Amino acid sequence: MTDSAPIYDDKAHVRGNLDLRGAQWKRPPEPEPEDGHVEIAFVEHTDGATYVAMRNSKQLEPVLVFTMAEWDAFVLGAKDGEFDEPW
């Protein structure tokens, strides 16, 4: 068995402490499918940074949290086709 690389969690102070009560969730305008939409919200934290929260509209937990740098990298990858299905 090989040793794994150390894990660095730059959001440990945010996880579980991000106040989502006033979040303005955004979703696609289409009618909601049976399994729900992906919703995102840009939420300010007490540390002064804005984080992106993501959840399923039909299953409100768990909420995934991303830094703006992580979100920007995801959006650029999606625009570039990085996540397109191969068929």
PDB file with SEQRES, HELIX, SHEET and CRYST1 records, atoms N, CA, C and O in Angstrom:
SEQRES   1 A   87  MET THR ASP SER ALA PRO ILE TYR ASP ASP LYS ALA HIS          
SEQRES   2 A   87  VAL ARG GLY ASN LEU ASP LEU ARG GLY ALA GLN TRP LYS          
SEQRES   3 A   87  ARG PRO PRO GLU PRO GLU PRO GLU ASP GLY HIS VAL GLU          
SEQRES   4 A   87  ILE ALA PHE VAL GLU HIS THR ASP GLY ALA THR TYR VAL          
SEQRES   5 A   87  ALA MET ARG ASN SER LYS GLN LEU GLU PRO VAL LEU VAL          
SEQRES   6 A   87  PHE THR MET ALA GLU TRP ASP ALA PHE VAL LEU GLY ALA          
SEQRES   7 A   87  LYS ASP GLY GLU PHE ASP GLU PRO TRP                          
HELIX    1 AA1 MET A   68  LYS A   79  1                                  12    
SHEET    1 AA1 3 VAL A  38  GLU A  44  0                                        
SHEET    2 AA1 3 THR A  50  ASN A  56 -1                                        
SHEET    3 AA1 3 GLN A  59  THR A  67 -1                                        
CRYST1    1.000    1.000    1.000  90.00  90.00  90.00 P 1           1          
ATOM      1  N   MET A   1       0.842  -1.169   0.000  1.00  0.00           N  
ATOM      2  CA  MET A   1       0.000   0.000   0.000  1.00  0.00           C  
ATOM      3  C   MET A   1       0.892   1.240   0.000  1.00  0.00           C  
ATOM      4  O   MET A   1       1.880   1.300   0.732  1.00  0.00           O  
ATOM      5  N   THR A   2       0.546   2.209  -0.809  1.00  0.00           N  
ATOM      6  CA  THR A   2       1.344   3.428  -0.872  1.00  0.00           C  
ATOM      7  C   THR A   2       0.726   4.498   0.021  1.00  0.00           C  
ATOM      8  O   THR A   2      -0.480   4.508   0.270  1.00  0.00           O  
ATOM      9  N   ASP A   3       1.562   5.371   0.483  1.00  0.00           N  
ATOM     10  CA  ASP A   3       1.068   6.491   1.285  1.00  0.00           C  
ATOM     11  C   ASP A   3       0.362   7.480   0.372  1.00  0.00           C  
ATOM     12  O   ASP A   3       0.799   7.729  -0.751  1.00  0.00           O  
ATOM     13  N   SER A   4      -0.716   8.031   0.860  1.00  0.00           N  
ATOM     14  CA  SER A   4      -1.420   9.028   0.064  1.00  0.00           C  
ATOM     15  C   SER A   4      -0.840  10.405   0.336  1.00  0.00           C  
ATOM     16  O   SER A   4      -0.191  10.637   1.356  1.00  0.00           O  
ATOM     17  N   ALA A   5      -1.084  11.292  -0.577  1.00  0.00           N  
ATOM     18  CA  ALA A   5      -0.613  12.665  -0.411  1.00  0.00           C  
ATOM     19  C   ALA A   5      -1.389  13.322   0.725  1.00  0.00           C  
ATOM     20  O   ALA A   5      -2.544  12.971   0.965  1.00  0.00           O  
ATOM     21  N   PRO A   6      -0.776  14.260   1.421  1.00  0.00           N  
ATOM     22  CA  PRO A   6      -1.507  14.948   2.488  1.00  0.00           C  
ATOM     23  C   PRO A   6      -2.688  15.731   1.912  1.00  0.00           C  
ATOM     24  O   PRO A   6      -2.629  16.222   0.785  1.00  0.00           O  
ATOM     25  N   ILE A   7      -3.728  15.835   2.677  1.00  0.00           N  
ATOM     26  CA  ILE A   7      -4.925  16.552   2.250  1.00  0.00           C  
ATOM     27  C   ILE A   7      -4.886  17.957   2.827  1.00  0.00           C  
ATOM     28  O   ILE A   7      -4.727  18.142   4.034  1.00  0.00           O  
ATOM     29  N   TYR A   8      -5.033  18.938   1.958  1.00  0.00           N  
ATOM     30  CA  TYR A   8      -5.094  20.336   2.387  1.00  0.00           C  
ATOM     31  C   TYR A   8      -6.498  20.829   2.142  1.00  0.00           C  
ATOM     32  O   TYR A   8      -6.951  20.870   0.998  1.00  0.00           O  
ATOM     33  N   ASP A   9      -7.184  21.197   3.177  1.00  0.00           N  
ATOM     34  CA  ASP A   9      -8.562  21.653   3.071  1.00  0.00           C  
ATOM     35  C   ASP A   9      -8.607  23.147   3.341  1.00  0.00           C  
ATOM     36  O   ASP A   9      -8.604  23.576   4.495  1.00  0.00           O  
ATOM     37  N   ASP A  10      -8.650  23.944   2.271  1.00  0.00           N  
ATOM     38  CA  ASP A  10      -8.646  25.393   2.435  1.00  0.00           C  
ATOM     39  C   ASP A  10     -10.023  25.952   2.791  1.00  0.00           C  
ATOM     40  O   ASP A  10     -10.187  27.164   2.931  1.00  0.00           O  
ATOM     41  N   LYS A  11     -11.013  25.067   2.936  1.00  0.00           N  
ATOM     42  CA  LYS A  11     -12.352  25.511   3.314  1.00  0.00           C  
ATOM     43  C   LYS A  11     -12.796  24.927   4.652  1.00  0.00           C  
ATOM     44  O   LYS A  11     -13.984  24.966   4.973  1.00  0.00           O  
ATOM     45  N   ALA A  12     -11.877  24.393   5.428  1.00  0.00           N  
ATOM     46  CA  ALA A  12     -12.245  23.768   6.704  1.00  0.00           C  
ATOM     47  C   ALA A  12     -12.951  24.756   7.623  1.00  0.00           C  
ATOM     48  O   ALA A  12     -13.869  24.374   8.349  1.00  0.00           O  
ATOM     49  N   HIS A  13     -12.539  26.012   7.601  1.00  0.00           N  
ATOM     50  CA  HIS A  13     -13.169  27.018   8.469  1.00  0.00           C  
ATOM     51  C   HIS A  13     -14.551  27.435   7.978  1.00  0.00           C  
ATOM     52  O   HIS A  13     -15.307  28.068   8.716  1.00  0.00           O  
ATOM     53  N   VAL A  14     -14.886  27.083   6.735  1.00  0.00           N  
ATOM     54  CA  VAL A  14     -16.163  27.458   6.148  1.00  0.00           C  
ATOM     55  C   VAL A  14     -17.179  26.320   6.272  1.00  0.00           C  
ATOM     56  O   VAL A  14     -18.359  26.548   6.540  1.00  0.00           O  
ATOM     57  N   ARG A  15     -16.701  25.107   6.073  1.00  0.00           N  
ATOM     58  CA  ARG A  15     -17.580  23.944   6.047  1.00  0.00           C  
ATOM     59  C   ARG A  15     -18.429  23.889   7.318  1.00  0.00           C  
ATOM     60  O   ARG A  15     -17.893  23.851   8.426  1.00  0.00           O  
ATOM     61  N   GLY A  16     -19.733  23.886   7.158  1.00  0.00           N  
ATOM     62  CA  GLY A  16     -20.641  23.838   8.295  1.00  0.00           C  
ATOM     63  C   GLY A  16     -20.907  25.196   8.925  1.00  0.00           C  
ATOM     64  O   GLY A  16     -21.770  25.310   9.796  1.00  0.00           O  
ATOM     65  N   ASN A  17     -20.180  26.233   8.502  1.00  0.00           N  
ATOM     66  CA  ASN A  17     -20.348  27.567   9.076  1.00  0.00           C  
ATOM     67  C   ASN A  17     -20.827  28.602   8.071  1.00  0.00           C  
ATOM     68  O   ASN A  17     -20.904  29.786   8.401  1.00  0.00           O  
ATOM     69  N   LEU A  18     -21.144  28.192   6.875  1.00  0.00           N  
ATOM     70  CA  LEU A  18     -21.608  29.114   5.850  1.00  0.00           C  
ATOM     71  C   LEU A  18     -23.111  29.309   6.029  1.00  0.00           C  
ATOM     72  O   LEU A  18     -23.880  28.350   5.953  1.00  0.00           O  
ATOM     73  N   ASP A  19     -23.520  30.535   6.265  1.00  0.00           N  
ATOM     74  CA  ASP A  19     -24.928  30.840   6.522  1.00  0.00           C  
ATOM     75  C   ASP A  19     -25.695  30.893   5.203  1.00  0.00           C  
ATOM     76  O   ASP A  19     -25.545  31.837   4.427  1.00  0.00           O  
ATOM     77  N   LEU A  20     -26.512  29.879   4.956  1.00  0.00           N  
ATOM     78  CA  LEU A  20     -27.252  29.768   3.699  1.00  0.00           C  
ATOM     79  C   LEU A  20     -28.697  30.245   3.818  1.00  0.00           C  
ATOM     80  O   LEU A  20     -29.456  30.170   2.851  1.00  0.00           O  
ATOM     81  N   ARG A  21     -29.078  30.729   4.987  1.00  0.00           N  
ATOM     82  CA  ARG A  21     -30.478  31.131   5.197  1.00  0.00           C  
ATOM     83  C   ARG A  21     -30.917  32.238   4.243  1.00  0.00           C  
ATOM     84  O   ARG A  21     -32.069  32.236   3.810  1.00  0.00           O  
ATOM     85  N   GLY A  22     -30.058  33.164   3.908  1.00  0.00           N  
ATOM     86  CA  GLY A  22     -30.415  34.252   3.004  1.00  0.00           C  
ATOM     87  C   GLY A  22     -29.936  34.036   1.581  1.00  0.00           C  
ATOM     88  O   GLY A  22     -29.994  34.951   0.759  1.00  0.00           O  
ATOM     89  N   ALA A  23     -29.464  32.833   1.281  1.00  0.00           N  
ATOM     90  CA  ALA A  23     -28.918  32.557  -0.054  1.00  0.00           C  
ATOM     91  C   ALA A  23     -29.992  32.704  -1.121  1.00  0.00           C  
ATOM     92  O   ALA A  23     -31.135  32.288  -0.933  1.00  0.00           O  
ATOM     93  N   GLN A  24     -29.611  33.298  -2.237  1.00  0.00           N  
ATOM     94  CA  GLN A  24     -30.503  33.422  -3.386  1.00  0.00           C  
ATOM     95  C   GLN A  24     -30.097  32.353  -4.394  1.00  0.00           C  
ATOM     96  O   GLN A  24     -29.180  32.548  -5.191  1.00  0.00           O  
ATOM     97  N   TRP A  25     -30.788  31.236  -4.345  1.00  0.00           N  
ATOM     98  CA  TRP A  25     -30.462  30.094  -5.186  1.00  0.00           C  
ATOM     99  C   TRP A  25     -30.892  30.357  -6.616  1.00  0.00           C  
ATOM    100  O   TRP A  25     -31.999  30.829  -6.876  1.00  0.00           O  
ATOM    101  N   LYS A  26     -29.988  30.039  -7.544  1.00  0.00           N  
ATOM    102  CA  LYS A  26     -30.260  30.201  -8.978  1.00  0.00           C  
ATOM    103  C   LYS A  26     -30.369  28.822  -9.603  1.00  0.00           C  
ATOM    104  O   LYS A  26     -29.650  27.892  -9.236  1.00  0.00           O  
ATOM    105  N   ARG A  27     -31.293  28.712 -10.561  1.00  0.00           N  
ATOM    106  CA  ARG A  27     -31.486  27.443 -11.261  1.00  0.00           C  
ATOM    107  C   ARG A  27     -31.883  27.717 -12.700  1.00  0.00           C  
ATOM    108  O   ARG A  27     -32.253  28.841 -13.037  1.00  0.00           O  
ATOM    109  N   PRO A  28     -31.809  26.695 -13.561  1.00  0.00           N  
ATOM    110  CA  PRO A  28     -32.224  26.893 -14.948  1.00  0.00           C  
ATOM    111  C   PRO A  28     -33.703  27.252 -15.026  1.00  0.00           C  
ATOM    112  O   PRO A  28     -34.469  26.891 -14.133  1.00  0.00           O  
ATOM    113  N   PRO A  29     -34.124  27.966 -16.091  1.00  0.00           N  
ATOM    114  CA  PRO A  29     -35.514  28.387 -16.214  1.00  0.00           C  
ATOM    115  C   PRO A  29     -36.469  27.283 -16.668  1.00  0.00           C  
ATOM    116  O   PRO A  29     -37.685  27.458 -16.591  1.00  0.00           O  
ATOM    117  N   GLU A  30     -35.945  26.155 -17.135  1.00  0.00           N  
ATOM    118  CA  GLU A  30     -36.813  25.085 -17.628  1.00  0.00           C  
ATOM    119  C   GLU A  30     -37.641  24.491 -16.486  1.00  0.00           C  
ATOM    120  O   GLU A  30     -37.288  24.636 -15.315  1.00  0.00           O  
ATOM    121  N   PRO A  31     -38.745  23.820 -16.834  1.00  0.00           N  
ATOM    122  CA  PRO A  31     -39.520  23.125 -15.799  1.00  0.00           C  
ATOM    123  C   PRO A  31     -38.631  22.122 -15.062  1.00  0.00           C  
ATOM    124  O   PRO A  31     -37.724  21.523 -15.640  1.00  0.00           O  
ATOM    125  N   GLU A  32     -38.913  21.963 -13.799  1.00  0.00           N  
ATOM    126  CA  GLU A  32     -38.061  21.100 -12.978  1.00  0.00           C  
ATOM    127  C   GLU A  32     -38.260  19.630 -13.325  1.00  0.00           C  
ATOM    128  O   GLU A  32     -39.387  19.136 -13.313  1.00  0.00           O  
ATOM    129  N   PRO A  33     -37.163  18.922 -13.637  1.00  0.00           N  
ATOM    130  CA  PRO A  33     -37.276  17.493 -13.906  1.00  0.00           C  
ATOM    131  C   PRO A  33     -37.565  16.726 -12.612  1.00  0.00           C  
ATOM    132  O   PRO A  33     -37.433  17.261 -11.511  1.00  0.00           O  
ATOM    133  N   GLU A  34     -37.953  15.491 -12.771  1.00  0.00           N  
ATOM    134  CA  GLU A  34     -38.323  14.661 -11.626  1.00  0.00           C  
ATOM    135  C   GLU A  34     -37.217  14.561 -10.584  1.00  0.00           C  
ATOM    136  O   GLU A  34     -37.495  14.532  -9.385  1.00  0.00           O  
ATOM    137  N   ASP A  35     -35.959  14.509 -11.034  1.00  0.00           N  
ATOM    138  CA  ASP A  35     -34.850  14.368 -10.090  1.00  0.00           C  
ATOM    139  C   ASP A  35     -34.247  15.705  -9.666  1.00  0.00           C  
ATOM    140  O   ASP A  35     -33.236  15.722  -8.963  1.00  0.00           O  
ATOM    141  N   GLY A  36     -34.839  16.817 -10.072  1.00  0.00           N  
ATOM    142  CA  GLY A  36     -34.420  18.132  -9.603  1.00  0.00           C  
ATOM    143  C   GLY A  36     -33.403  18.825 -10.485  1.00  0.00           C  
ATOM    144  O   GLY A  36     -32.831  18.226 -11.396  1.00  0.00           O  
ATOM    145  N   HIS A  37     -33.191  20.082 -10.204  1.00  0.00           N  
ATOM    146  CA  HIS A  37     -32.197  20.920 -10.868  1.00  0.00           C  
ATOM    147  C   HIS A  37     -30.981  21.071  -9.961  1.00  0.00           C  
ATOM    148  O   HIS A  37     -31.061  20.869  -8.750  1.00  0.00           O  
ATOM    149  N   VAL A  38     -29.876  21.423 -10.561  1.00  0.00           N  
ATOM    150  CA  VAL A  38     -28.736  21.886  -9.783  1.00  0.00           C  
ATOM    151  C   VAL A  38     -28.973  23.358  -9.497  1.00  0.00           C  
ATOM    152  O   VAL A  38     -29.293  24.125 -10.405  1.00  0.00           O  
ATOM    153  N   GLU A  39     -28.820  23.758  -8.244  1.00  0.00           N  
ATOM    154  CA  GLU A  39     -28.966  25.156  -7.863  1.00  0.00           C  
ATOM    155  C   GLU A  39     -27.630  25.650  -7.323  1.00  0.00           C  
ATOM    156  O   GLU A  39     -26.899  24.905  -6.672  1.00  0.00           O  
ATOM    157  N   ILE A  40     -27.319  26.922  -7.603  1.00  0.00           N  
ATOM    158  CA  ILE A  40     -26.105  27.525  -7.046  1.00  0.00           C  
ATOM    159  C   ILE A  40     -26.463  28.845  -6.377  1.00  0.00           C  
ATOM    160  O   ILE A  40     -27.454  29.490  -6.719  1.00  0.00           O  
ATOM    161  N   ALA A  41     -25.641  29.221  -5.426  1.00  0.00           N  
ATOM    162  CA  ALA A  41     -25.794  30.508  -4.753  1.00  0.00           C  
ATOM    163  C   ALA A  41     -24.405  31.039  -4.439  1.00  0.00           C  
ATOM    164  O   ALA A  41     -23.512  30.285  -4.051  1.00  0.00           O  
ATOM    165  N   PHE A  42     -24.233  32.337  -4.611  1.00  0.00           N  
ATOM    166  CA  PHE A  42     -22.985  33.003  -4.246  1.00  0.00           C  
ATOM    167  C   PHE A  42     -23.208  33.579  -2.847  1.00  0.00           C  
ATOM    168  O   PHE A  42     -24.074  34.431  -2.647  1.00  0.00           O  
ATOM    169  N   VAL A  43     -22.416  33.103  -1.885  1.00  0.00           N  
ATOM    170  CA  VAL A  43     -22.665  33.422  -0.480  1.00  0.00           C  
ATOM    171  C   VAL A  43     -21.412  34.020   0.150  1.00  0.00           C  
ATOM    172  O   VAL A  43     -20.324  33.452   0.053  1.00  0.00           O  
ATOM    173  N   GLU A  44     -21.576  35.169   0.794  1.00  0.00           N  
ATOM    174  CA  GLU A  44     -20.452  35.778   1.521  1.00  0.00           C  
ATOM    175  C   GLU A  44     -20.300  35.113   2.872  1.00  0.00           C  
ATOM    176  O   GLU A  44     -21.282  34.776   3.534  1.00  0.00           O  
ATOM    177  N   HIS A  45     -19.060  34.933   3.265  1.00  0.00           N  
ATOM    178  CA  HIS A  45     -18.731  34.349   4.572  1.00  0.00           C  
ATOM    179  C   HIS A  45     -18.172  35.449   5.458  1.00  0.00           C  
ATOM    180  O   HIS A  45     -17.760  36.502   4.970  1.00  0.00           O  
ATOM    181  N   THR A  46     -18.161  35.206   6.735  1.00  0.00           N  
ATOM    182  CA  THR A  46     -17.633  36.205   7.665  1.00  0.00           C  
ATOM    183  C   THR A  46     -16.142  36.459   7.460  1.00  0.00           C  
ATOM    184  O   THR A  46     -15.615  37.451   7.964  1.00  0.00           O  
ATOM    185  N   ASP A  47     -15.446  35.575   6.725  1.00  0.00           N  
ATOM    186  CA  ASP A  47     -14.023  35.808   6.448  1.00  0.00           C  
ATOM    187  C   ASP A  47     -13.828  36.811   5.311  1.00  0.00           C  
ATOM    188  O   ASP A  47     -12.696  37.129   4.948  1.00  0.00           O  
ATOM    189  N   GLY A  48     -14.945  37.315   4.744  1.00  0.00           N  
ATOM    190  CA  GLY A  48     -14.873  38.315   3.681  1.00  0.00           C  
ATOM    191  C   GLY A  48     -14.865  37.735   2.282  1.00  0.00           C  
ATOM    192  O   GLY A  48     -15.003  38.474   1.306  1.00  0.00           O  
ATOM    193  N   ALA A  49     -14.706  36.422   2.166  1.00  0.00           N  
ATOM    194  CA  ALA A  49     -14.672  35.779   0.850  1.00  0.00           C  
ATOM    195  C   ALA A  49     -16.078  35.367   0.434  1.00  0.00           C  
ATOM    196  O   ALA A  49     -16.946  35.121   1.270  1.00  0.00           O  
ATOM    197  N   THR A  50     -16.280  35.298  -0.879  1.00  0.00           N  
ATOM    198  CA  THR A  50     -17.527  34.784  -1.426  1.00  0.00           C  
ATOM    199  C   THR A  50     -17.285  33.342  -1.861  1.00  0.00           C  
ATOM    200  O   THR A  50     -16.285  33.037  -2.512  1.00  0.00           O  
ATOM    201  N   TYR A  51     -18.202  32.471  -1.498  1.00  0.00           N  
ATOM    202  CA  TYR A  51     -18.130  31.059  -1.857  1.00  0.00           C  
ATOM    203  C   TYR A  51     -19.323  30.709  -2.722  1.00  0.00           C  
ATOM    204  O   TYR A  51     -20.352  31.384  -2.685  1.00  0.00           O  
ATOM    205  N   VAL A  52     -19.178  29.649  -3.500  1.00  0.00           N  
ATOM    206  CA  VAL A  52     -20.277  29.160  -4.316  1.00  0.00           C  
ATOM    207  C   VAL A  52     -20.818  27.903  -3.652  1.00  0.00           C  
ATOM    208  O   VAL A  52     -20.089  26.933  -3.441  1.00  0.00           O  
ATOM    209  N   ALA A  53     -22.103  27.931  -3.328  1.00  0.00           N  
ATOM    210  CA  ALA A  53     -22.771  26.764  -2.758  1.00  0.00           C  
ATOM    211  C   ALA A  53     -23.573  26.103  -3.871  1.00  0.00           C  
ATOM    212  O   ALA A  53     -24.173  26.787  -4.700  1.00  0.00           O  
ATOM    213  N   MET A  54     -23.584  24.768  -3.888  1.00  0.00           N  
ATOM    214  CA  MET A  54     -24.296  24.019  -4.917  1.00  0.00           C  
ATOM    215  C   MET A  54     -25.100  22.910  -4.250  1.00  0.00           C  
ATOM    216  O   MET A  54     -24.617  22.228  -3.346  1.00  0.00           O  
ATOM    217  N   ARG A  55     -26.338  22.742  -4.715  1.00  0.00           N  
ATOM    218  CA  ARG A  55     -27.184  21.677  -4.164  1.00  0.00           C  
ATOM    219  C   ARG A  55     -28.167  21.211  -5.239  1.00  0.00           C  
ATOM    220  O   ARG A  55     -28.276  21.814  -6.306  1.00  0.00           O  
ATOM    221  N   ASN A  56     -28.878  20.125  -4.931  1.00  0.00           N  
ATOM    222  CA  ASN A  56     -29.952  19.627  -5.776  1.00  0.00           C  
ATOM    223  C   ASN A  56     -31.262  20.200  -5.243  1.00  0.00           C  
ATOM    224  O   ASN A  56     -31.507  20.164  -4.037  1.00  0.00           O  
ATOM    225  N   SER A  57     -32.105  20.726  -6.126  1.00  0.00           N  
ATOM    226  CA  SER A  57     -33.346  21.368  -5.695  1.00  0.00           C  
ATOM    227  C   SER A  57     -34.324  20.401  -5.031  1.00  0.00           C  
ATOM    228  O   SER A  57     -35.204  20.838  -4.289  1.00  0.00           O  
ATOM    229  N   LYS A  58     -34.193  19.126  -5.275  1.00  0.00           N  
ATOM    230  CA  LYS A  58     -35.079  18.130  -4.669  1.00  0.00           C  
ATOM    231  C   LYS A  58     -34.481  17.511  -3.408  1.00  0.00           C  
ATOM    232  O   LYS A  58     -35.184  16.872  -2.625  1.00  0.00           O  
ATOM    233  N   GLN A  59     -33.193  17.704  -3.223  1.00  0.00           N  
ATOM    234  CA  GLN A  59     -32.485  17.112  -2.082  1.00  0.00           C  
ATOM    235  C   GLN A  59     -31.570  18.214  -1.553  1.00  0.00           C  
ATOM    236  O   GLN A  59     -30.438  18.352  -2.018  1.00  0.00           O  
ATOM    237  N   LEU A  60     -32.040  18.989  -0.602  1.00  0.00           N  
ATOM    238  CA  LEU A  60     -31.366  20.217  -0.197  1.00  0.00           C  
ATOM    239  C   LEU A  60     -30.052  20.000   0.551  1.00  0.00           C  
ATOM    240  O   LEU A  60     -29.287  20.947   0.732  1.00  0.00           O  
ATOM    241  N   GLU A  61     -29.788  18.820   0.969  1.00  0.00           N  
ATOM    242  CA  GLU A  61     -28.495  18.496   1.572  1.00  0.00           C  
ATOM    243  C   GLU A  61     -27.981  17.236   0.914  1.00  0.00           C  
ATOM    244  O   GLU A  61     -28.782  16.372   0.557  1.00  0.00           O  
ATOM    245  N   PRO A  62     -26.693  17.096   0.739  1.00  0.00           N  
ATOM    246  CA  PRO A  62     -25.641  18.007   1.176  1.00  0.00           C  
ATOM    247  C   PRO A  62     -25.508  19.211   0.239  1.00  0.00           C  
ATOM    248  O   PRO A  62     -25.988  19.200  -0.894  1.00  0.00           O  
ATOM    249  N   VAL A  63     -24.849  20.235   0.746  1.00  0.00           N  
ATOM    250  CA  VAL A  63     -24.498  21.406  -0.039  1.00  0.00           C  
ATOM    251  C   VAL A  63     -22.997  21.358  -0.275  1.00  0.00           C  
ATOM    252  O   VAL A  63     -22.217  21.260   0.672  1.00  0.00           O  
ATOM    253  N   LEU A  64     -22.597  21.427  -1.530  1.00  0.00           N  
ATOM    254  CA  LEU A  64     -21.176  21.471  -1.870  1.00  0.00           C  
ATOM    255  C   LEU A  64     -20.730  22.919  -1.848  1.00  0.00           C  
ATOM    256  O   LEU A  64     -21.484  23.810  -2.240  1.00  0.00           O  
ATOM    257  N   VAL A  65     -19.509  23.160  -1.391  1.00  0.00           N  
ATOM    258  CA  VAL A  65     -18.989  24.528  -1.285  1.00  0.00           C  
ATOM    259  C   VAL A  65     -17.699  24.631  -2.080  1.00  0.00           C  
ATOM    260  O   VAL A  65     -16.805  23.793  -1.956  1.00  0.00           O  
ATOM    261  N   PHE A  66     -17.617  25.675  -2.901  1.00  0.00           N  
ATOM    262  CA  PHE A  66     -16.445  25.906  -3.736  1.00  0.00           C  
ATOM    263  C   PHE A  66     -15.921  27.317  -3.530  1.00  0.00           C  
ATOM    264  O   PHE A  66     -16.693  28.247  -3.297  1.00  0.00           O  
ATOM    265  N   THR A  67     -14.603  27.475  -3.616  1.00  0.00           N  
ATOM    266  CA  THR A  67     -14.026  28.819  -3.640  1.00  0.00           C  
ATOM    267  C   THR A  67     -14.309  29.409  -5.015  1.00  0.00           C  
ATOM    268  O   THR A  67     -14.670  28.685  -5.943  1.00  0.00           O  
ATOM    269  N   MET A  68     -14.148  30.706  -5.145  1.00  0.00           N  
ATOM    270  CA  MET A  68     -14.356  31.336  -6.456  1.00  0.00           C  
ATOM    271  C   MET A  68     -13.348  30.801  -7.470  1.00  0.00           C  
ATOM    272  O   MET A  68     -13.691  30.635  -8.641  1.00  0.00           O  
ATOM    273  N   ALA A  69     -12.118  30.530  -7.051  1.00  0.00           N  
ATOM    274  CA  ALA A  69     -11.112  29.989  -7.972  1.00  0.00           C  
ATOM    275  C   ALA A  69     -11.531  28.602  -8.462  1.00  0.00           C  
ATOM    276  O   ALA A  69     -11.383  28.294  -9.645  1.00  0.00           O  
ATOM    277  N   GLU A  70     -12.049  27.770  -7.569  1.00  0.00           N  
ATOM    278  CA  GLU A  70     -12.524  26.439  -7.969  1.00  0.00           C  
ATOM    279  C   GLU A  70     -13.701  26.557  -8.928  1.00  0.00           C  
ATOM    280  O   GLU A  70     -13.772  25.836  -9.923  1.00  0.00           O  
ATOM    281  N   TRP A  71     -14.623  27.465  -8.629  1.00  0.00           N  
ATOM    282  CA  TRP A  71     -15.792  27.656  -9.485  1.00  0.00           C  
ATOM    283  C   TRP A  71     -15.381  28.152 -10.865  1.00  0.00           C  
ATOM    284  O   TRP A  71     -15.873  27.657 -11.879  1.00  0.00           O  
ATOM    285  N   ASP A  72     -14.481  29.128 -10.905  1.00  0.00           N  
ATOM    286  CA  ASP A  72     -14.010  29.654 -12.187  1.00  0.00           C  
ATOM    287  C   ASP A  72     -13.359  28.555 -13.026  1.00  0.00           C  
ATOM    288  O   ASP A  72     -13.579  28.485 -14.235  1.00  0.00           O  
ATOM    289  N   ALA A  73     -12.557  27.692 -12.387  1.00  0.00           N  
ATOM    290  CA  ALA A  73     -11.906  26.592 -13.105  1.00  0.00           C  
ATOM    291  C   ALA A  73     -12.949  25.619 -13.647  1.00  0.00           C  
ATOM    292  O   ALA A  73     -12.817  25.132 -14.770  1.00  0.00           O  
ATOM    293  N   PHE A  74     -13.982  25.333 -12.860  1.00  0.00           N  
ATOM    294  CA  PHE A  74     -15.061  24.450 -13.310  1.00  0.00           C  
ATOM    295  C   PHE A  74     -15.792  25.042 -14.514  1.00  0.00           C  
ATOM    296  O   PHE A  74     -16.020  24.346 -15.504  1.00  0.00           O  
ATOM    297  N   VAL A  75     -16.158  26.312 -14.436  1.00  0.00           N  
ATOM    298  CA  VAL A  75     -16.891  26.966 -15.529  1.00  0.00           C  
ATOM    299  C   VAL A  75     -16.042  26.981 -16.794  1.00  0.00           C  
ATOM    300  O   VAL A  75     -16.550  26.690 -17.877  1.00  0.00           O  
ATOM    301  N   LEU A  76     -14.762  27.314 -16.679  1.00  0.00           N  
ATOM    302  CA  LEU A  76     -13.885  27.313 -17.859  1.00  0.00           C  
ATOM    303  C   LEU A  76     -13.775  25.921 -18.466  1.00  0.00           C  
ATOM    304  O   LEU A  76     -13.788  25.766 -19.687  1.00  0.00           O  
ATOM    305  N   GLY A  77     -13.665  24.900 -17.601  1.00  0.00           N  
ATOM    306  CA  GLY A  77     -13.602  23.520 -18.094  1.00  0.00           C  
ATOM    307  C   GLY A  77     -14.881  23.121 -18.819  1.00  0.00           C  
ATOM    308  O   GLY A  77     -14.835  22.469 -19.862  1.00  0.00           O  
ATOM    309  N   ALA A  78     -16.027  23.516 -18.257  1.00  0.00           N  
ATOM    310  CA  ALA A  78     -17.302  23.191 -18.897  1.00  0.00           C  
ATOM    311  C   ALA A  78     -17.415  23.878 -20.261  1.00  0.00           C  
ATOM    312  O   ALA A  78     -17.854  23.265 -21.234  1.00  0.00           O  
ATOM    313  N   LYS A  79     -17.020  25.142 -20.327  1.00  0.00           N  
ATOM    314  CA  LYS A  79     -17.068  25.870 -21.598  1.00  0.00           C  
ATOM    315  C   LYS A  79     -16.131  25.270 -22.630  1.00  0.00           C  
ATOM    316  O   LYS A  79     -16.401  25.327 -23.830  1.00  0.00           O  
ATOM    317  N   ASP A  80     -15.026  24.693 -22.166  1.00  0.00           N  
ATOM    318  CA  ASP A  80     -14.023  24.105 -23.049  1.00  0.00           C  
ATOM    319  C   ASP A  80     -14.374  22.672 -23.455  1.00  0.00           C  
ATOM    320  O   ASP A  80     -13.656  22.062 -24.247  1.00  0.00           O  
ATOM    321  N   GLY A  81     -15.476  22.128 -22.916  1.00  0.00           N  
ATOM    322  CA  GLY A  81     -15.885  20.774 -23.274  1.00  0.00           C  
ATOM    323  C   GLY A  81     -15.242  19.694 -22.439  1.00  0.00           C  
ATOM    324  O   GLY A  81     -15.358  18.514 -22.771  1.00  0.00           O  
ATOM    325  N   GLU A  82     -14.570  20.057 -21.370  1.00  0.00           N  
ATOM    326  CA  GLU A  82     -13.853  19.088 -20.547  1.00  0.00           C  
ATOM    327  C   GLU A  82     -14.770  18.013 -19.961  1.00  0.00           C  
ATOM    328  O   GLU A  82     -14.317  16.905 -19.676  1.00  0.00           O  
ATOM    329  N   PHE A  83     -16.039  18.326 -19.780  1.00  0.00           N  
ATOM    330  CA  PHE A  83     -16.965  17.388 -19.145  1.00  0.00           C  
ATOM    331  C   PHE A  83     -17.988  16.821 -20.121  1.00  0.00           C  
ATOM    332  O   PHE A  83     -18.949  16.174 -19.704  1.00  0.00           O  
ATOM    333  N   ASP A  84     -17.791  17.057 -21.415  1.00  0.00           N  
ATOM    334  CA  ASP A  84     -18.719  16.534 -22.415  1.00  0.00           C  
ATOM    335  C   ASP A  84     -18.663  15.009 -22.431  1.00  0.00           C  
ATOM    336  O   ASP A  84     -17.616  14.402 -22.209  1.00  0.00           O  
ATOM    337  N   GLU A  85     -19.819  14.414 -22.698  1.00  0.00           N  
ATOM    338  CA  GLU A  85     -19.858  12.970 -22.822  1.00  0.00           C  
ATOM    339  C   GLU A  85     -19.137  12.569 -24.105  1.00  0.00           C  
ATOM    340  O   GLU A  85     -19.219  13.281 -25.106  1.00  0.00           O  
ATOM    341  N   PRO A  86     -18.431  11.440 -24.090  1.00  0.00           N  
ATOM    342  CA  PRO A  86     -17.606  11.070 -25.247  1.00  0.00           C  
ATOM    343  C   PRO A  86     -18.397  10.540 -26.434  1.00  0.00           C  
ATOM    344  O   PRO A  86     -17.800  10.293 -27.481  1.00  0.00           O  
ATOM    345  N   TRP A  87     -19.684  10.357 -26.329  1.00  0.00           N  
ATOM    346  CA  TRP A  87     -20.444   9.811 -27.450  1.00  0.00           C  
ATOM    347  C   TRP A  87     -21.277  10.834 -28.142  1.00  0.00           C  
ATOM    348  O   TRP A  87     -21.972  10.514 -29.107  1.00  0.00           O  
TER     349      TRP A  87                                                      
END                                                                             
